[in-house]
Amino acid sequence: MESDPALGGVSHIILDEIHERNVASDFLITLLKEVIKKRVDLKVILMSATLNSEAFSAYYNTCPHINIPGFTFPVTEYFLEDVLQQTKFTFPEQGPHRPGMKKWMMYKDKSKAENRAKEKEFEDYIVPYARRLLKERKYDIHVCKQLTNIISEDINLELVLELVKYICRHDDEFSSILVFMPGYAQISDLNKMLQASGKFPHSRFIIIPLHSQMPTVDQRQIFSPAPTGVRKVIISTNIAETSITIDDVVFVIDTGKIKMNDFNVETNTETLDIQWVSKANADQRKGRAGRVKPGVCYHLYSRARHQIIEKFQKPEILRMRLEGTILQTKILQLGKVEEFFSKLMDPPDAETVTLSLNLLKRLNALDDREDLMPLGYHIARLPIAPQMGKMILFGAIFSCLDPVLSVAASLDYKDAFQIPLGKEKLADIKRVELGDGLLSDHLLLHKALERFENSDSQRQFCWEFFLSSHTLHQLQDMKKQFMQYLLELEFVRNLNPKAAENNRNSDNMSLVKAIVCAGLYPNVAIACKNKHGRLKCLKSMDYKYRYNFHKKSVLASEPFFESPLIVYYTKVKSKADYIYDATMVTPLPIIFFGDQYEHKNERGTSIISICNSLTFKAANDTAEIIRELRNRMNWFLEYKVTHPGFVDWTKETGEIKVLRAIKQLITSEDVGYDIEEYEDDDEEESFDD
């Protein structure tokens, strides 16, 4: 659409699975709405199995919509009240008016306001429903009493276990059971519970956990019919709703919960919370049971809850950062960002748009008028998040391209590490071993891919370090794709990411860390010590917010840090605020690649300030060298993005001498760097050179 906005050579466009409401589909749907204003002959067909047809029809000016029924076997639905009636299950004695309710709410780790809202919703909708059932005598008193217990709204693994046993007692055809769980922890816990119960021997049951981070070797069993007299029990996330089809499933257990990514603009933090499914999710789950014969779906929530859950999940564009989407609007010359976003079916909040615009300006991708700057133009051409795009371009300029490509591809795609059930601790140990003491989750990804490529037995290497060979091959393909773009942009002269001329400095891990920092900035956290000098917590640059390392980070087990400066890409809130991936860096990468640089002299010592938050002390002559090199580097980088071309580190030009001097400074700082003690308080910290 960039070269032909009116799609002159196209007569029909078909978009499928648009109910998923991902950013790409919403973006394209909006563009097509604008196109058909000029191309009345263009036919646009939107398709989905669970389409909100009325909303899409209204968006396209009440266009006609057609329902084509497909054949599925009937599925009998049961809800929580039915399950309780059948299994006689009893929840722990913690009702809405008991002290235990507060403990349950604290377990959910929500704010007090959210807890009060959930309690009120339960009291307003679920409790009256239970009382009505009691009055109508449709269910036993025991069932109605259980429904008034707020614990009934949580996932109860004991109930799932009892229901699986109930199904097995009443079904003698050994039909497969599919259990939907929200995440890895719940899948792991239920798997352990089933195995420990003694009711599911291997001779009669195949229990298959299904999760994107679990090894696929065992998960392939889900597609194979079970032997005669053996039942499959599959425990899965929502990946089994639409992404895969398991033909022999007859029984579905829907726990009613799903893990959803969201974005909190106030704290600039991604969130990953367990939420209620939507009605569309519930319908998809129910549909898994009627593929080959009449099926049964057990929803482990009441009919009253089903009535008040949302029809559809919130569109992805309302749950994420918008930098990449904004750059696409600029490449396609769609005008002011806010104006284009206002045309979407569900426009994002103005605050989220502003936050993303500000980041792009700090990356030097956009100017103050929201126009593309040269760096932004190149970043937008790369099929990757803007911060990763900047990292890749700097990796090409500083001739450390291969490791930087590995880091960027890994962050933009997915974690190559797998978590086999029962071997979680061993997997953590192997991650640390592979990290090679570099204190960097990002270089860990590079080391994993490097050793995979150099291994005599790639399969054995992946097995030993719990890595997905499929994901690693995908990362290799992504690196090749990035090289093609860099060649088109004229930043490289060949397509080989490992070519010597692209990697003069790839063995210099200090420099590679600095380039990672250049891409990830301003995502900087401060490691704060306790009085014993051990890591206590992480804080944001302005010291307003507090974080912890995620347990999967190789930095999580480190008590001491040479430098308190941590750069990261993903910051997630679940039960607490976590930094998911991190790299420890020394001050010079922040000084060279940070913004809002200030320099002043105080009593014979120079004070360097970055972003009005971080201050560093240096001798006057050292500070002058840093300032001069920073100015020359910025001039050269600006020149390179406006005049693309290969940077040949074998030459003796003035620009190369500047880059070499920066490399030498960054490298020497990693050796014997002495940092002052600092305490966990709210005062601005100062670090000595």
C-alpha positions as CSV (number, residue, x, y, z in Angstrom):
1,M,0.0,0.0,0.0
2,E,3.0,2.3,0.3
3,S,3.7,2.1,-3.5
4,D,0.0,1.8,-4.5
5,P,-2.3,3.3,-1.8
6,A,-5.4,2.8,-3.9
7,L,-4.6,-0.9,-4.6
8,G,-5.2,-0.4,-8.3
9,G,-4.3,-3.9,-9.4
10,V,-6.5,-5.6,-6.7
11,S,-10.2,-6.5,-7.2
12,H,-10.9,-8.6,-4.0
13,I,-9.4,-8.7,-0.5
14,I,-10.2,-11.4,2.0
15,L,-9.3,-11.0,5.7
16,D,-9.8,-14.1,7.8
17,E,-9.8,-14.6,11.6
18,I,-10.5,-10.9,12.2
19,H,-12.2,-11.7,15.5
20,E,-8.7,-11.9,17.0
21,R,-8.5,-8.1,16.7
22,N,-4.7,-8.0,16.6
23,V,-3.0,-4.7,15.7
24,A,-2.2,-5.8,12.1
25,S,-5.8,-6.7,11.3
26,D,-7.3,-3.5,12.9
27,F,-4.7,-1.4,11.1
28,L,-5.5,-3.0,7.8
29,I,-9.3,-2.8,8.3
30,T,-9.0,0.9,8.9
31,L,-6.8,1.4,5.8
32,L,-9.3,-0.5,3.7
33,K,-12.1,1.6,4.9
34,E,-10.3,4.6,3.6
35,V,-9.5,2.9,0.3
36,I,-13.0,1.9,-0.5
37,K,-14.1,5.5,-0.3
38,K,-12.1,6.0,-3.5
39,R,-12.4,2.4,-4.9
40,V,-16.1,1.6,-4.9
41,D,-15.4,-1.4,-7.1
42,L,-13.1,-3.0,-4.5
43,K,-14.6,-6.0,-2.8
44,V,-13.6,-6.5,0.9
45,I,-14.6,-9.8,2.6
46,L,-14.1,-10.1,6.4
47,M,-14.3,-13.6,7.8
48,S,-14.3,-15.2,11.2
49,A,-15.7,-18.2,13.1
50,T,-16.8,-15.9,16.0
51,L,-17.2,-12.6,14.3
52,N,-18.8,-9.7,16.0
53,S,-20.7,-9.1,12.8
54,E,-22.8,-6.2,14.0
55,A,-19.8,-4.1,15.1
56,F,-17.9,-4.7,11.8
57,S,-21.0,-4.0,9.7
58,A,-21.6,-0.7,11.6
59,Y,-17.9,0.2,11.1
60,Y,-18.2,-0.4,7.3
61,N,-21.4,1.8,7.1
62,T,-23.9,-1.0,7.7
63,C,-22.5,-3.3,5.0
64,P,-24.3,-6.6,4.6
65,H,-23.2,-9.7,6.6
66,I,-23.8,-13.3,5.9
67,N,-23.9,-16.2,8.4
68,I,-22.8,-19.6,6.9
69,P,-23.5,-22.3,9.4
70,G,-20.9,-25.0,9.6
71,F,-21.5,-28.6,10.8
72,T,-20.4,-29.5,14.3
73,F,-21.8,-32.1,16.7
74,P,-24.0,-30.9,19.5
75,V,-22.2,-30.0,22.7
76,T,-23.9,-30.1,26.1
77,E,-22.9,-27.3,28.4
78,Y,-22.7,-27.5,32.1
79,F,-21.8,-24.6,34.5
80,L,-20.4,-24.5,38.0
81,E,-23.7,-25.2,39.7
82,D,-24.1,-28.4,37.6
83,V,-20.6,-29.5,38.3
84,L,-21.1,-29.0,42.1
85,Q,-24.3,-30.9,41.9
86,Q,-22.7,-33.8,40.1
87,T,-19.4,-34.0,42.0
88,K,-20.7,-32.9,45.5
89,F,-17.5,-30.8,45.7
90,T,-17.1,-28.4,48.7
91,F,-14.9,-25.3,48.6
92,P,-12.8,-24.2,51.5
93,E,-14.9,-22.4,54.2
94,Q,-14.1,-18.8,53.1
95,G,-17.3,-17.0,52.2
96,P,-17.8,-13.4,51.3
97,H,-18.5,-12.4,54.9
98,R,-15.7,-14.4,56.4
99,P,-12.2,-13.2,57.3
100,G,-10.8,-15.7,54.7
101,M,-12.3,-13.6,51.9
102,K,-9.7,-10.8,52.6
103,K,-6.9,-13.4,52.5
104,W,-8.2,-14.6,49.1
105,M,-8.4,-11.1,47.8
106,M,-4.8,-10.4,48.9
107,Y,-3.8,-13.6,47.1
108,K,-5.2,-12.1,43.9
109,D,-2.7,-9.3,44.3
110,K,-5.0,-6.5,43.2
111,S,-5.4,-2.9,44.5
112,K,-7.9,-2.3,47.2
113,A,-10.1,-0.4,44.8
114,E,-10.1,-3.4,42.4
115,N,-10.8,-5.8,45.3
116,R,-13.7,-3.7,46.4
117,A,-15.1,-3.6,42.9
118,K,-14.8,-7.4,42.5
119,E,-16.4,-8.0,45.9
120,K,-19.3,-5.7,45.0
121,E,-19.7,-7.4,41.6
122,F,-19.9,-10.8,43.3
123,E,-22.4,-9.5,45.9
124,D,-24.5,-7.8,43.2
125,Y,-24.7,-10.6,40.7
126,I,-23.5,-14.0,41.9
127,V,-24.9,-14.1,45.4
128,P,-28.5,-13.0,44.4
129,Y,-28.3,-15.7,41.6
130,A,-27.4,-18.4,44.2
131,R,-30.3,-17.2,46.4
132,R,-32.7,-17.4,43.5
133,L,-31.6,-21.0,42.8
134,L,-32.2,-21.9,46.4
135,K,-35.6,-20.3,46.3
136,E,-36.5,-22.2,43.1
137,R,-35.1,-25.4,44.5
138,K,-33.4,-26.2,41.2
139,Y,-30.2,-27.3,43.0
140,D,-29.3,-28.8,46.4
141,I,-28.8,-26.4,49.3
142,H,-25.2,-27.5,49.3
143,V,-24.7,-26.2,45.8
144,C,-26.4,-22.8,46.4
145,K,-24.3,-22.3,49.5
146,Q,-21.1,-23.0,47.6
147,L,-22.0,-20.4,45.0
148,T,-22.1,-17.7,47.7
149,N,-18.4,-18.5,48.6
150,I,-16.2,-16.0,46.7
151,I,-13.5,-18.7,46.5
152,S,-15.8,-20.4,43.9
153,E,-14.7,-17.7,41.4
154,D,-11.1,-18.7,41.6
155,I,-9.4,-21.7,39.9
156,N,-9.6,-24.6,42.2
157,L,-7.4,-27.5,41.2
158,E,-9.1,-29.9,43.6
159,L,-12.4,-29.3,41.8
160,V,-10.7,-29.9,38.4
161,L,-9.3,-33.2,39.7
162,E,-12.7,-34.3,41.0
163,L,-14.3,-33.4,37.7
164,V,-11.7,-35.4,35.7
165,K,-12.3,-38.4,38.0
166,Y,-16.1,-37.9,37.6
167,I,-15.8,-38.0,33.8
168,C,-13.6,-41.1,33.9
169,R,-16.2,-42.9,36.1
170,H,-19.1,-42.1,33.8
171,D,-17.5,-42.4,30.4
172,D,-16.4,-45.9,29.3
173,E,-15.2,-44.9,25.8
174,F,-11.9,-43.5,26.9
175,S,-12.6,-40.2,25.1
176,S,-10.0,-37.4,25.4
177,I,-10.4,-34.6,27.9
178,L,-9.1,-31.1,27.3
179,V,-8.6,-28.8,30.3
180,F,-8.1,-25.1,29.7
181,M,-5.8,-23.4,32.2
182,P,-4.5,-19.8,32.1
183,G,-0.7,-20.3,32.4
184,Y,2.3,-22.4,33.0
185,A,2.0,-22.5,36.8
186,Q,-1.5,-23.8,36.8
187,I,-0.7,-26.4,34.1
188,S,2.3,-27.6,36.1
189,D,0.4,-27.7,39.4
190,L,-2.5,-29.7,37.9
191,N,-0.2,-32.1,36.2
192,K,1.6,-32.8,39.5
193,M,-1.8,-33.2,41.2
194,L,-3.0,-35.7,38.6
195,Q,0.2,-37.7,38.8
196,A,0.3,-37.7,42.6
197,S,-3.3,-38.8,43.0
198,G,-2.6,-42.4,42.0
199,K,-5.8,-42.5,39.9
200,F,-4.2,-42.0,36.6
201,P,-1.7,-44.7,35.9
202,H,0.5,-44.5,32.8
203,S,-1.0,-47.8,31.5
204,R,-4.5,-46.2,31.2
205,F,-3.8,-42.4,30.9
206,I,-1.6,-40.1,28.8
207,I,-1.4,-36.7,30.5
208,I,-0.1,-34.1,28.1
209,P,0.7,-30.5,29.3
210,L,0.5,-28.0,26.4
211,H,2.3,-24.7,26.6
212,S,4.4,-22.6,24.3
213,Q,7.4,-22.9,26.6
214,M,7.2,-26.6,27.1
215,P,9.2,-29.0,24.9
216,T,7.2,-30.1,21.8
217,V,8.6,-33.6,21.7
218,D,6.0,-34.7,24.3
219,Q,3.2,-32.4,23.0
220,R,3.1,-34.1,19.6
221,Q,1.2,-36.9,21.3
222,I,-1.9,-34.7,21.4
223,F,-2.5,-35.3,17.7
224,S,-2.1,-39.1,17.8
225,P,-5.0,-41.3,18.8
226,A,-4.6,-42.9,22.2
227,P,-4.1,-46.7,22.2
228,T,-7.3,-48.8,22.9
229,G,-8.2,-48.6,26.6
230,V,-6.1,-45.4,27.2
231,R,-7.5,-41.9,27.7
232,K,-5.7,-38.6,26.9
233,V,-5.9,-35.7,29.3
234,I,-4.6,-32.5,27.7
235,I,-3.9,-29.5,30.0
236,S,-3.5,-26.4,27.8
237,T,-3.5,-22.6,27.7
238,N,-5.8,-20.8,25.2
239,I,-3.4,-22.0,22.5
240,A,-5.9,-24.9,22.1
241,E,-8.8,-22.6,21.4
242,T,-7.9,-21.7,17.8
243,S,-4.2,-22.3,17.0
244,I,-4.4,-26.1,17.0
245,T,-7.2,-28.7,16.5
246,I,-7.3,-31.9,18.5
247,D,-9.9,-34.1,16.8
248,D,-10.6,-36.7,19.4
249,V,-11.5,-34.4,22.3
250,V,-15.0,-35.1,23.6
251,F,-14.9,-33.4,27.0
252,V,-13.7,-29.9,27.6
253,I,-13.2,-28.3,31.1
254,D,-13.2,-24.6,30.9
255,T,-11.8,-22.9,34.0
256,G,-13.0,-19.6,32.7
257,K,-9.7,-17.8,33.0
258,I,-7.1,-16.6,30.6
259,K,-3.8,-14.8,30.8
260,M,-3.9,-11.5,28.9
261,N,-1.3,-8.9,28.1
262,D,-2.2,-5.3,28.8
263,F,-0.4,-2.0,29.1
264,N,-0.6,0.4,32.0
265,V,0.2,3.9,30.7
266,E,0.5,5.4,34.1
267,T,3.5,3.2,35.1
268,N,4.6,2.5,31.5
269,T,4.5,-1.2,32.3
270,E,3.1,-4.2,30.5
271,T,0.8,-6.3,32.6
272,L,0.1,-10.0,32.5
273,D,-2.9,-10.8,34.5
274,I,-5.3,-13.7,34.8
275,Q,-8.7,-12.5,33.7
276,W,-12.1,-13.9,32.9
277,V,-12.6,-15.3,29.4
278,S,-15.0,-13.6,27.0
279,K,-18.1,-15.2,25.7
280,A,-16.2,-15.6,22.4
281,N,-13.4,-17.5,24.2
282,A,-16.0,-19.7,26.0
283,D,-17.7,-20.5,22.7
284,Q,-14.3,-21.4,21.1
285,R,-13.5,-23.7,24.0
286,K,-16.9,-25.3,23.9
287,G,-16.4,-25.9,20.1
288,R,-13.3,-28.0,20.8
289,A,-15.6,-30.8,22.2
290,G,-17.8,-31.3,19.2
291,R,-15.4,-32.2,16.4
292,V,-16.0,-35.9,15.9
293,K,-19.0,-36.8,18.0
294,P,-21.4,-35.1,20.5
295,G,-19.4,-33.6,23.3
296,V,-19.6,-32.0,26.7
297,C,-18.2,-28.7,28.0
298,Y,-17.9,-28.0,31.7
299,H,-17.6,-24.3,32.5
300,L,-16.2,-23.9,36.0
301,Y,-18.1,-20.7,36.6
302,S,-21.8,-20.0,37.2
303,R,-24.4,-19.1,34.6
304,A,-24.6,-15.7,36.4
305,R,-20.9,-15.1,35.8
306,H,-21.3,-16.2,32.2
307,Q,-24.0,-13.6,31.7
308,I,-21.8,-10.7,32.8
309,I,-18.4,-11.5,31.2
310,E,-17.6,-9.5,28.1
311,K,-18.7,-10.7,24.7
312,F,-15.2,-10.2,23.2
313,Q,-11.7,-9.6,24.6
314,K,-10.3,-6.1,24.4
315,P,-8.6,-5.5,21.0
316,E,-4.8,-5.8,21.0
317,I,-4.3,-2.1,20.0
318,L,-5.8,-1.1,23.4
319,R,-3.4,-3.4,25.2
320,M,0.0,-2.5,23.9
321,R,2.6,0.1,23.1
322,L,2.1,1.8,19.8
323,E,5.6,2.8,18.5
324,G,5.7,0.3,15.7
325,T,2.2,1.2,14.5
326,I,3.0,4.9,14.6
327,L,6.0,4.4,12.4
328,Q,3.9,2.5,9.9
329,T,1.4,5.4,9.8
330,K,4.4,7.7,8.9
331,I,5.8,5.4,6.3
332,L,2.4,5.3,4.6
333,Q,2.0,9.0,5.0
334,L,-1.3,8.8,6.8
335,G,-1.1,12.2,8.4
336,K,-1.2,13.1,12.1
337,V,-1.1,10.1,14.4
338,E,-4.0,11.1,16.6
339,E,-6.2,11.8,13.6
340,F,-5.5,8.3,12.0
341,F,-6.0,6.5,15.3
342,S,-9.3,8.2,15.8
343,K,-10.5,6.3,12.7
344,L,-9.9,2.9,14.2
345,M,-12.8,0.7,15.3
346,D,-11.5,1.1,18.9
347,P,-9.1,4.1,19.2
348,P,-6.4,3.8,21.8
349,D,-6.2,6.3,24.7
350,A,-4.6,9.6,24.0
351,E,-2.2,9.0,26.9
352,T,-0.8,5.8,25.3
353,V,-0.4,7.6,22.0
354,T,1.5,10.4,23.6
355,L,3.8,8.0,25.5
356,S,4.7,6.2,22.4
357,L,5.3,9.4,20.5
358,N,7.6,10.6,23.2
359,L,9.6,7.4,23.1
360,L,10.0,7.7,19.3
361,K,11.2,11.3,19.8
362,R,13.8,10.1,22.4
363,L,15.0,7.5,19.9
364,N,15.4,10.3,17.3
365,A,12.9,8.5,15.1
366,L,10.5,11.4,15.0
367,D,11.0,15.2,15.4
368,D,8.8,17.5,17.4
369,R,6.3,17.8,14.5
370,E,5.9,14.0,14.4
371,D,7.7,13.8,11.1
372,L,10.1,10.9,10.4
373,M,13.7,11.7,11.0
374,P,16.3,9.8,8.9
375,L,16.9,7.3,11.7
376,G,13.2,6.8,12.0
377,Y,12.9,6.1,8.3
378,H,15.5,3.4,8.5
379,I,14.0,1.9,11.7
380,A,10.5,1.8,10.1
381,R,11.9,-0.2,7.2
382,L,13.1,-2.9,9.5
383,P,10.3,-5.5,10.4
384,I,11.0,-5.2,14.1
385,A,10.2,-3.1,17.1
386,P,11.8,0.4,16.9
387,Q,14.2,-0.1,19.8
388,M,15.5,-3.3,18.2
389,G,15.8,-1.5,14.8
390,K,18.0,1.2,16.3
391,M,20.1,-1.5,18.0
392,I,20.6,-3.3,14.7
393,L,21.7,-0.1,12.8
394,F,24.2,0.7,15.5
395,G,25.4,-2.9,15.5
396,A,26.2,-2.4,11.8
397,I,28.0,0.9,12.3
398,F,30.0,-0.4,15.3
399,S,30.8,-3.7,13.4
400,C,29.4,-6.1,16.0
401,L,26.5,-7.1,13.9
402,D,26.0,-10.9,14.5
403,P,25.5,-10.8,18.3
404,V,23.3,-7.7,18.0
405,L,21.2,-9.4,15.4
406,S,20.8,-12.4,17.7
407,V,19.7,-10.2,20.6
408,A,17.3,-8.2,18.5
409,A,15.7,-11.3,16.9
410,S,15.3,-13.0,20.2
411,L,13.7,-10.0,21.9
412,D,11.3,-9.5,19.0
413,Y,10.3,-13.1,18.5
414,K,10.2,-15.3,21.6
415,D,12.2,-17.0,24.3
416,A,14.1,-20.0,22.9
417,F,14.3,-21.6,26.3
418,Q,11.8,-24.2,27.3
419,I,10.6,-25.2,30.7
420,P,10.2,-29.0,31.1
421,L,7.9,-30.0,33.9
422,G,9.8,-31.1,36.9
423,K,13.1,-29.8,35.7
424,E,12.5,-26.1,36.3
425,K,15.5,-25.7,38.7
426,L,17.9,-27.5,36.4
427,A,16.7,-25.4,33.5
428,D,17.6,-22.2,35.5
429,I,21.0,-23.6,36.3
430,K,21.6,-24.3,32.6
431,R,20.6,-20.7,31.7
432,V,23.1,-19.3,34.2
433,E,25.8,-21.7,32.8
434,L,25.1,-20.6,29.3
435,G,25.2,-16.9,30.4
436,D,28.9,-17.3,30.9
437,G,29.0,-14.7,33.8
438,L,28.2,-11.8,31.5
439,L,25.3,-10.6,33.6
440,S,23.1,-10.2,30.6
441,D,20.0,-12.0,29.6
442,H,20.4,-10.4,26.2
443,L,23.9,-11.8,25.6
444,L,22.7,-15.1,27.0
445,L,20.4,-15.3,23.9
446,H,23.4,-14.5,21.7
447,K,25.5,-17.2,23.4
448,A,22.7,-19.8,23.0
449,L,22.4,-19.1,19.3
450,E,26.2,-19.0,18.8
451,R,26.8,-22.3,20.5
452,F,23.9,-23.9,18.7
453,E,25.3,-22.9,15.3
454,N,28.8,-24.2,16.3
455,S,27.6,-27.4,17.9
456,D,28.5,-30.8,16.3
457,S,25.2,-32.1,17.6
458,Q,22.6,-29.3,17.7
459,R,19.9,-31.7,18.9
460,Q,22.0,-32.8,21.9
461,F,22.9,-29.2,22.7
462,C,19.3,-28.2,22.7
463,W,18.4,-31.2,24.9
464,E,21.2,-30.3,27.4
465,F,20.3,-26.6,27.7
466,F,16.5,-26.9,27.3
467,L,16.3,-25.0,24.1
468,S,13.9,-25.2,21.2
469,S,15.7,-26.0,18.0
470,H,12.7,-24.8,16.1
471,T,12.8,-21.4,17.7
472,L,16.6,-21.2,17.2
473,H,16.1,-21.9,13.5
474,Q,13.5,-19.2,13.3
475,L,15.9,-16.8,14.9
476,Q,18.5,-17.7,12.2
477,D,15.9,-17.0,9.5
478,M,15.1,-13.6,11.1
479,K,18.7,-12.6,11.1
480,K,18.9,-13.4,7.4
481,Q,15.8,-11.3,6.8
482,F,17.4,-8.4,8.7
483,M,20.5,-8.7,6.6
484,Q,18.4,-8.3,3.5
485,Y,17.0,-5.1,4.8
486,L,20.4,-3.8,5.9
487,L,21.7,-4.5,2.4
488,E,18.8,-2.6,0.8
489,L,19.5,0.3,3.2
490,E,23.2,0.1,2.2
491,F,24.5,-0.5,5.8
492,V,26.2,-3.8,4.8
493,R,27.8,-5.1,1.6
494,N,26.8,-8.8,1.9
495,L,24.1,-11.0,3.3
496,N,26.2,-13.0,5.7
497,P,25.6,-11.9,9.3
498,K,28.8,-13.7,10.3
499,A,31.1,-12.1,7.7
500,A,34.3,-10.8,9.2
501,E,33.8,-7.3,7.8
502,N,30.5,-7.0,9.7
503,N,32.0,-8.3,13.0
504,R,35.3,-6.6,13.6
505,N,34.2,-6.0,17.2
506,S,31.8,-8.9,17.9
507,D,34.2,-10.5,20.4
508,N,34.1,-7.4,22.5
509,M,31.2,-8.1,24.9
510,S,31.6,-4.7,26.6
511,L,30.9,-2.9,23.3
512,V,28.1,-5.3,22.4
513,K,26.5,-4.5,25.8
514,A,26.9,-0.8,24.9
515,I,25.1,-1.3,21.6
516,V,22.3,-3.2,23.4
517,C,22.1,-0.2,25.7
518,A,21.9,2.2,22.8
519,G,18.8,0.4,21.5
520,L,17.1,-0.2,24.9
521,Y,17.6,3.3,26.3
522,P,15.7,4.9,28.0
523,N,14.8,1.6,29.7
524,V,17.2,2.0,32.6
525,A,16.8,0.8,36.2
526,I,19.0,1.3,39.2
527,A,20.1,-1.6,41.4
528,C,19.9,-0.5,45.0
529,K,21.8,-2.2,47.8
530,N,20.9,-2.9,51.4
531,K,23.2,-2.1,54.2
532,H,25.2,-5.3,53.6
533,G,25.9,-4.4,50.1
534,R,23.6,-7.0,48.5
535,L,21.0,-6.3,45.9
536,K,17.7,-5.1,47.6
537,C,15.6,-4.0,44.7
538,L,15.6,-2.1,41.4
539,K,14.2,1.3,40.9
540,S,13.3,3.5,37.9
541,M,15.6,6.3,36.9
542,D,13.5,8.8,38.7
543,Y,13.3,6.5,41.7
544,K,9.4,6.6,41.7
545,Y,8.9,2.9,40.9
546,R,10.3,-0.3,42.4
547,Y,11.0,-3.6,40.5
548,N,12.5,-7.0,40.9
549,F,14.3,-9.2,38.5
550,H,12.0,-11.9,37.1
551,K,13.1,-15.3,38.4
552,K,14.1,-16.4,34.9
553,S,16.6,-13.6,34.5
554,V,20.3,-14.7,35.0
555,L,20.7,-11.6,37.1
556,A,18.1,-12.7,39.6
557,S,20.5,-14.9,41.5
558,E,23.3,-12.3,41.6
559,P,23.7,-10.6,45.0
560,F,26.4,-8.1,43.9
561,F,26.8,-5.9,40.9
562,E,29.9,-4.0,39.7
563,S,27.6,-1.3,38.3
564,P,24.1,-0.3,39.5
565,L,23.0,0.5,35.9
566,I,20.6,-2.1,34.4
567,V,19.1,-1.8,30.9
568,Y,16.0,-3.9,30.0
569,Y,13.4,-4.4,27.3
570,T,10.4,-5.9,29.0
571,K,8.9,-4.8,32.2
572,V,5.9,-6.8,33.3
573,K,3.4,-6.5,36.2
574,S,1.8,-9.8,37.4
575,K,1.9,-10.4,41.1
576,A,4.6,-7.7,41.3
577,D,6.6,-5.5,39.0
578,Y,9.3,-7.5,37.2
579,I,12.1,-6.7,34.8
580,Y,11.9,-9.7,32.6
581,D,15.2,-9.4,30.7
582,A,18.2,-7.3,31.7
583,T,21.8,-6.4,31.1
584,M,24.2,-4.8,33.6
585,V,26.1,-1.9,32.0
586,T,28.7,0.5,33.2
587,P,28.2,4.3,33.0
588,L,29.9,5.1,29.7
589,P,27.3,3.4,27.5
590,I,24.6,5.4,29.3
591,I,26.6,8.6,28.9
592,F,27.3,8.1,25.2
593,F,23.9,6.9,24.1
594,G,21.6,8.6,26.7
595,D,19.7,11.8,26.1
596,Q,19.5,15.2,27.9
597,Y,23.3,15.3,28.4
598,E,24.6,18.0,30.7
599,H,28.2,18.7,31.8
600,K,29.4,21.1,34.5
601,N,32.4,21.6,36.7
602,E,32.3,21.5,40.5
603,R,35.4,22.1,42.6
604,G,37.8,20.6,40.1
605,T,35.6,17.6,39.3
606,S,33.2,17.3,36.3
607,I,29.6,16.3,36.9
608,I,27.9,14.6,33.9
609,S,24.1,14.3,34.0
610,I,21.9,12.1,31.8
611,C,18.1,12.6,31.6
612,N,18.1,14.9,34.7
613,S,18.2,11.7,36.7
614,L,21.6,10.0,36.6
615,T,24.8,11.9,37.6
616,F,28.4,10.7,37.2
617,K,31.7,12.2,38.4
618,A,34.8,12.2,36.4
619,A,38.1,14.0,36.3
620,N,37.9,17.2,34.2
621,D,40.2,16.0,31.4
622,T,38.3,12.6,31.2
623,A,35.0,14.5,31.0
624,E,36.3,16.7,28.2
625,I,37.4,13.7,26.2
626,I,34.0,12.1,26.7
627,R,32.1,15.2,25.7
628,E,34.2,15.7,22.6
629,L,33.8,12.0,21.6
630,R,30.1,12.1,22.2
631,N,29.7,15.2,20.0
632,R,31.7,13.7,17.2
633,M,29.9,10.4,17.5
634,N,26.5,12.0,17.3
635,W,27.5,14.0,14.3
636,F,28.8,10.9,12.6
637,L,25.7,8.8,13.4
638,E,23.5,11.5,12.1
639,Y,25.6,11.7,8.9
640,K,25.4,7.9,8.4
641,V,21.6,7.7,8.6
642,T,21.3,10.5,6.1
643,H,24.1,9.1,3.9
644,P,23.8,5.3,4.3
645,G,26.9,3.3,3.6
646,F,29.1,0.6,4.9
647,V,31.4,1.6,7.8
648,D,34.8,0.0,7.1
649,W,36.7,-0.4,10.4
650,T,39.9,-1.3,8.5
651,K,40.2,2.3,7.3
652,E,42.0,5.1,9.1
653,T,39.5,7.8,8.6
654,G,38.7,10.4,11.3
655,E,35.3,8.9,11.9
656,I,36.7,5.4,12.5
657,K,39.3,6.9,14.9
658,V,36.4,8.4,16.9
659,L,34.5,5.1,17.0
660,R,37.7,3.2,18.0
661,A,38.3,5.7,20.8
662,I,34.7,5.2,22.1
663,K,35.2,1.4,21.9
664,Q,38.5,1.7,23.9
665,L,36.9,3.8,26.6
666,I,33.9,1.5,27.0
667,T,36.2,-1.5,27.1
668,S,38.6,-0.2,29.6
669,E,35.8,0.9,31.9
670,D,34.8,-2.7,32.4
671,V,38.2,-3.5,33.9
672,G,38.6,-2.5,37.6
673,Y,35.8,0.0,37.6
674,D,35.3,1.3,41.1
675,I,31.9,2.4,42.2
676,E,30.8,4.2,45.3
677,E,28.5,2.5,47.9
678,Y,24.9,3.5,47.5
679,E,21.9,2.9,49.6
680,D,18.3,2.1,48.9
681,D,16.7,5.5,49.4
682,D,14.8,8.0,47.3
683,E,17.7,10.4,46.9
684,E,19.5,10.9,43.6
685,E,22.6,8.6,43.4
686,S,26.1,9.7,42.3
687,F,28.6,7.2,40.9
688,D,32.3,7.9,40.8
689,D,34.5,7.1,37.8
